[in-house]
Amino acid sequence: MNEFVDSTIIQTIKDLIISHTGILFNERHEQDLVRHIIRTCEEIDVPVDSCIHKLSDKTFTQHFLEKIIKRITIGETYFFRDKNLFLYLKDILLPDLIRERRKTNKLYLRIWSAACSSGEEPYSLAILLRYLLLDIADWDIYLLATDINQGMIDRALTGEYSRWSFRDEPLVSIGQYFTPTPDNRLKIDECIKSMVRFECRNLIQDSFMYHSLGPSSLDIILCRNVLMYFSPSQAQGVVLHLAETLRNDGFLIVSPQEIGIINNPYLNLFHHGQVFLHVKGKKQLKEAEIHINSPKPESVSDFHQIEFLHNEHEDSFYELTSEKKYPELGFVKPSKLPANPELEKNLFDALITENRLDDAGEIVNQKGFLSGYGDVTREMGILIKAYAGLGDYEKALGWSDRLISQDPLNPKPYLIKAAVLDENGFRDHAIQLLRQSLYADPDYLPAHLSIAGIYMNLGKSDLARHHYSIAIQILETMPEIQVLEETEGIPADKMKDMIRILLKE
């Protein structure tokens, strides 16, 4: 029993939500669901206790679902979110696609932004297309944007955004596409707005055939930070529909945290720096040159041996031209099973001690191939920290993304990657990852401590105090002598004393 809502009601609504939306609520998020149930019942003026009886009425069920979906699917987004991805779209993928179409004199593009939330992503794509196509009037552009939340679609159709939606520096000039409003918001210009077709659609229930172009027709689908919230079977069903909707050599782009979810014979995984994408068929991708004005670039290599430059003044990593072809992610199957797991563990630890990290990584690759990476999270975490300790941030980040993809609802991998980014000066990105960690587990103490520390270093003491206060509340529930995770042996009572000193300053 839950102190607010009967467990039978919770389970019934859980089943209803997953059957209609695919969204899976685990135990860590059950209290969030309870809060949504209570608020929804208050909004529609129905007592919580009688809600379960009314759910037998299809009309009521549809109304209830519409209301609760608006509460559980409010996504966090902004213009040009994920600078690495939009750099890749601007400098490589879209120019190559445009060049191919010009050669054949077939001037059309077909793009779908699935789970578009309030519209920042598809409008960012529209702005990029206007930037790249000086003759855009001659092109047939189909830019579809869908979301399950009608409230988000309505907001996107309004086309007005607060300054917070522009918190990352745009990749191209956008001032000409927005007009200030009296309430200090920005309204998007009709020339951009008219390029996007918004529809309220359900990725679980609506067939891929619903758009007028039919199957095997789309060039690019962006479906980011969505699949991780579905049940495994629902996620694979959505991926199948997305794959069938793509043309041959079309691109499916998901977030790095979701690459481990996709298991589809039609889709092949490639990467370009920190950008991961699936290509339908066996297309060989090309690399392109990106010019950077960096006063002191450093050459490093990622775990696929592609050269990078790190620009200290840009919050992203850029990939340089290389003679190597685009590598397909995959691992060579070892010729035989490990003979002795204990010896294997000792060998791995010895290689880490000797800083032979690439050799240690090969052990993870071989062991992970055989186990589906289910039992190598310890080794991957150690490897990430070891690479970061040596200053090889590209490899640390590459392994971080692989670790996150294995269990996107586990808070610890986000914490590990955030530590790498914070150490490298990318604090905004680190904060975003720590927020994802806290979404996975709102009571994950290491994430609260880490994000509080970053805010303190940024001079945002109010935000730091907020997370330190939550940390105190969590610590109060722990035995005083309990050694805390990710704190190098600090017990709970000592940590409380340290935080209280910080809160007094």
N, C-alpha and C positions, 0 to 999 in steps of 0.2 A: 504493500500500500504506500502511496505517496501522500504526504501531509496535506497537499492541496487538491490533487486529482486522483480518483480511484485508478488503480493499476489496470483494470479492465478497459477503462476509457482510454488510457494512454496507449495500450497495446492496439486497441481497435483503430485509433487515429494514426498510429505508426503504420499499421498495415495499409490503411487507406492512402496515406501520403506516398508510401513506397510504390503502391500499385498504380497511382496516377502520375507520380513525378519521378520515381526512381530514387528519391533522396532518402538516404539511410541515416537514422538516428541511432548512434551507439549509446552505451550507458553514460559516457562522459558528457553527452549533449542532451540527456533526457530532461534535465532541469530547464534547459532552454525551451524544449518542446512543451513542457508543462506551462511555462510562462506564455508561450504563443497560444496554447489552448485557452487559457484563462482570458487573455486579452481579446481573442477572437469571439469567445462567448459573450464577453461584455459588449463588444461592438455590435453583435447581432441580437443582443438582448435575449439570450437563452441561458438558463441556469446550466452550469457545467454538468451537474448530476443527470440532467435530462437530455443532454446532448447525444449520448449514445443511442437513445431510443429514436431520436429524430433522424439519425443517420440512415435509417431504413427508407426514408423518403428521398428519392433521387433528386428532386428539386432542391430540397434543403441541403443535401450532400454537396451538390454543385456549388451552391451559394457559400457553404462553409469552406469548401476547398479554395474557392477564389479568394476568400478573406485570409485564410491562414497561409496560403502560398505567398501572398503579398508580404507577409511577415517573415517567412523563413527563406525567401530568395532575394533579399536585398543585397546586391553585390557591391563590393568596393572597387571602384574603377576611376580612371581619369584619362585625359587625352594623352596619346602616345605612351601608354603604360607599357613598360618593358622596352627600354630604349634599344637594347640589343636586337630584339625582334624587329622593331620598326626600322632600324638601320639596315638590317638584312633585307627587309621588304623594299626599302627605298633605293638601296645601292646595288642589289643583286637580283632578287627574285622577280620583282615587277619589271625592271628594265629588260631582263632576259625574256620574260614572257611577252612584253610589248614588242621587242625586236623580232621574235618569232612570228608574231601576228602581222607585223609590217611586211615581212618577207613574203608571206602568202596572201597579202592584201585582205586578210580577214580581221577587220578592226573591231574585235569584241573582247570583253572580259567578263567572267562570271565568278563572283565572290560571295561567300556567305559568312556572316558573323553570327554564329550560334551562341545563344545565351549572352546577348549583347548588353543586358542590364539597361542603364539609362542612356545608352547611345554613343558614349565617348569613343569606343573602339571603331564602329563603322564610320562615324564622322571623321575620325583620324585617317581611316583608309581613303575616304572620299577626298580629303585634303591632299593626301599623297598623290592620288591619281591626277588631280588638277595640277599639281606641281610637275608631274612627269609627262603629262600629255598636253602639249601646247595646242594640239589640234583635237582637243577632247570633243568638240562638237561633231567631229566625223566618226566618233566611236560609239558603239553600242555597249553601254555599261550596265550590267545587272549586279547591283550591290544589295543583297538581301540581309536584313538584320532581324533576328527573332529572339524572343524571350518568353518564358512561361508566365511572367508577372505582368499583367496588363497595366498595373500602375507604373512600372518602369517604361513600358512602351509609350504610355501617355506622356511621361516626362520627356522621353526622347523626341517625340513628335512636337512637343512645345519648343524644344531646341534652346532652352535657356539654362545657363550653368553658372555656378558660383566660381569665385577665383580658385577655390580648392581643387576644382576639376582641371586646373592648369598648373599643378604644383611641380610637374617635371618639365624641363626645358624642351620646347618643341623642336623637331628636327628640321622644319622648314618654317618660313615666315607665315604666320596665321592671322596677323592683325587685320588684314583686309577682309577676312571672312567672319568677323564678329563685330557687333555693335553694342556699346554699353547701354544698359537699361537704367531707369531712375533708381532702382533698388540695388545698384552696384553689382548687377549680374551681367553676363555677356550672352547676347542672342546670336545664334548662328545664322549666316546669310543664306538666303533661299537658293543660291547657286550650289551650295553644298548640301543643304537639306533635301533638295529635290533629287539628288543622286541616290538617296538611300530609300529602300522600300522596307518599312517596319511592319512586322506582323507578330501577333501573339500566338506562339506555337509551343507545343509540348514535345520535347525530344523523345520521350518515352512512348507516347500514344500516337503522335502524328507520323504518317508515313513519309519517307523521303520523297515520295512522288508528288507531295502537295504543291511544290512550286511548279510553275508552268513549263519549265524547261525539261522536266523528266529526269530519269537516271543518267548517270555517266555524262554529266554536262558541265559540272562546275570546275573551275580552275583552282580555286583556293577555298578551303574551309578553315576558319578559326573557331575552335571550340576549347577555350582555355578556362582552367579552374572550375570545371563542371563535373567531369567524369569521376573525380575523386570522391564525390559525395553520393554516387550511385552505388547500389549493390553490385557485386561482380557480374551477375547475369544481366542486369539491366544495362550496365556499362558496355558489355560486349554486344548487346543488341543495338545500342546506339551507334557504336563504332561500325558495325556491319552496315547500317543504313547510311552512315556518312561515307563509307568506302564505296558503296554502290552509287552514291550521288556524284562522286568525283569522276572526272574523265580519266582516261589512262594518262599517266604522268602528272596528274593533279596532286595538290599538296594538302595534307591535313596537318594543322598546327595546333598542338596542345601545349600545356605548361610542362616544364621539366619534371614537375612532381607527378605527372600523369603518364609518362612514357612507359612505365612498367605495367600499366593497366592494359595497354593495347596489345592484343594478341590476335592478329588478323592476317591470313595468308596473302591478302591483296596489298598489304601496306608494308613498306620497307623503311626502316628507321635510319635517318642520316642526321648528321649534326654539322653546324657551322659555328665554331666557337661555342658559346653558351646557348645558341639557338638550336632546338631540336625540332625536326619535322619528319613527317611520314610521307612517302611518295608512293602513289599507286602504280605498281609495275616496277620495272628495273631501270628507271631513268638514271643516267650518270650525271650528277650535278657538277656544275663548274664553279670554280672559285673566282672571285673578282677582287680588284684592288680597291681599298678604301684609304684615302689620303688623310693623314692626321697631322695637325700642327702641334707637336709635342716637343718641349724644350729638351727633355732628357728621356727618350724612350728606352725601354729595357726589353731585350729579346728573351722570351721564355718559351717553353713548350708545354702543351697540354698532354693528357695521357694518350692522345692519338698522334702525337708528334707533328702537330701543325703549329707554325710559328705565329706568335701574337706580339702586339705592342700594347703596353699599358700606358694610357695617357693620364697623368696625375690630375689633370684638370677636368676630366670628363668622368661621369659616374657610370662607366661601362668599359668593357674590353672590346678591342677590335681585332679582327683577323686580317693578316696580310696575305698578299698574293703568294702562292706556293706552286711549284711545279707538280706537287702530288695531287692526285685526284681526290675527290671528296670521299672520305672513308665511310663505309657502311658499318654501323655499330653491330658487333657480333663477336663471339669468342670461339676460339678453336677448341673443339671438344678434346679433352685429354684422352690419351690412349688407354689408360686404365684408372681404376678407382684408387684413391689414396690408401696406402697400405695400413697406416696407423694414424688415426686422428690426433692422438696426443703428440706424436713426433711432428706431425704437420704443424700443430699449434706452437710447439717449441721452436721449430724452424722459422715460422713466421715472426715470432717475437725476437729471435736472434737477428733476423734480417732487419727488423725495425731498429734494433739497438745499434746495428752497424751502419744505419742510414742507407741500406740497399733497398730503397723503397720500391723501385720498379720491379725488382725480383719478388718482393713481398706482394706486390700487386698481382703478379702472375699466379701466386698461390690462391689469392682471392678469386681471380678469374676462373681458375680450374675448379676450385671447390664450389664456387657460386654457380657455375654452369650445371654441375651435377645436382645441386640442391634447389635450383631456382632462386638463389640468393637469399633463401629464408634463414640460413643459419650462419651468415657471414657478416651480420651487422656489427658485431664486436670488432672484427678485423677491419671493416671499412671505416668505422669511426676512428680507430687508431691510425689508420693510413692517412685519413684526412688531416688529423692533428699533426702528424709527422711531416707531411708535405708543407703544411702551413708554417710549422716551426722552422723549416729550412727556407722559407720565403718563396716556395714554389706554389703560388696561389692558384695558378691555372689548373694544375693537377688536383689541388685540394678542392676547388670548386667543381671540377668534373666528377670527382668521386662523391662529392656532397649531393649532386643532382641524382646520381645513381642510387645513393642511399635513400633519399627522399622518395624516389619512385617505387621502392620496395614496399613502403608502408606509409602512404600519404597522410594517414590519420594518427601517426605516431608523432608526438611533439618533439622528441629528442633530435631527429635529423635536422629539423629546421633550426634548432638551437646551435647545432654544430656548424652549419653553413653560415649562420648569422655571425658566429664568432670569427670565422675566416674573413667575412666581408668587413666587420668592424675593425679587425686588426689591420686591414688594408685601406681603411679610411672611408669605406662606403657605408656610412652610418644610416642613411635613409633606407637603403636596401636591407640593412641588418634589422632595422626596426620593423619593416614590413614582414620579414621572415619570422621575427619573434611574435608578431601579431598572429601569424598563421599557426605558430606553435601553441599560442594561448587559445586559438580557436579549437585546435585539436584537444586541448585539455586546459580549461580555464584556471585550474589549480596547480599548474606545473610550475613549481617554485623556481627552478633555474631560469626559466624564461622571464619571470617577474623581476628577478634580481638582475638579469642581464639588461633588460630594457630600461630598468631604473638607472643602472650605471651609465648607459649611453645618454639618457636624458640629462643626468647630472653633469656629464662632460659637455653637453651642448648648452648648459646653462638654463635648461628648462626644469627648474626645481619643483614646480607644482606637479608636473607629470611624473617626475621621479618619486616624489613623496606619495603620489597615488599608488604606484606599484610597490613601493616599500611598505606602505600600510597594508596592502593585500598580502604581501609576503609575511608580515607579522601575524596576520590572521591565520594563514596556513601553518606557520610554525607553531602557533598555539595548540594546534591539533596533534602535534608530533611529540613523541617522548624526548625529553631534554637531551638525552645522551645519543640520540640517533644521528649518525654521520650522514651529512647531506650529499646528495648527488651533485657532481660537477663543482665541488667546492674544495677539493684537495684535503678532505678529512675534517672539515669544520663541523662540530656538532650543532644541533638545533639551538640549544640555549646560548651558545657563544654567538651564533649568527643573529639571534634576537638582540643581544647586547650591542653588537656592531651596528645593526640597523637603527636602533634607538639613539645611538650616538649621532649617526648621520641625520636623523630627523630633528635633533635638537639644534643642529648647526644652522 
